[in-house]
């Protein structure tokens, strides 16, 4: 199963950033994620596209 939803911990490790950075990006920069209950979940392909489009660049 390669197309599973990733947690905040997993996507932070994948991108090499802190969990706090992920929450900041979700709230301030529109990082693509979905709230499932009280947890954020991410698709790696969506996040990769967002990063390539410059979503993680400092403003």
C-alpha positions in Angstrom: 0.0 0.0 0.0 2.0 3.0 -1.3 -0.8 5.6 -1.5 -1.8 5.7 2.2 -2.5 8.8 4.3 0.5 10.1 6.3 0.4 11.5 9.8 2.0 14.8 10.9 4.9 12.9 12.3 5.4 11.0 9.1 5.1 13.9 6.7 7.5 16.0 8.9 10.1 13.2 8.8 9.6 12.8 5.0 10.2 16.6 4.5 12.9 16.8 7.1 11.2 19.5 9.2 9.7 19.8 12.7 6.1 19.0 13.4 5.5 22.6 14.4 6.5 23.6 10.9 3.9 21.3 9.4 1.2 22.9 11.5 2.4 26.4 10.5 2.4 25.5 6.8 -1.1 24.0 7.1 -2.5 27.1 8.9 -0.6 29.9 7.2 0.5 28.6 3.8 -2.3 26.3 2.7 -0.3 23.0 2.8 -2.7 20.3 1.5 -4.0 18.2 4.3 -7.2 16.8 5.6 -8.5 16.8 9.2 -9.7 13.3 10.2 -11.3 13.7 13.6 -8.7 15.6 15.5 -5.7 14.4 13.4 -4.2 15.9 10.2 -3.5 13.4 7.4 -1.6 14.1 4.2 -1.1 12.5 0.8 2.5 12.4 -0.2 1.8 13.3 -3.9 -0.3 16.3 -2.9 2.4 17.6 -0.6 5.1 17.0 -3.2 3.2 19.0 -5.7 2.6 21.8 -3.2 6.4 21.9 -2.4 7.3 22.0 -6.1 4.9 24.8 -6.7 6.7 26.9 -4.0 4.2 26.5 -1.2 6.9 25.9 1.4 9.0 29.0 0.3 9.5 31.7 2.8 7.4 34.8 2.0 
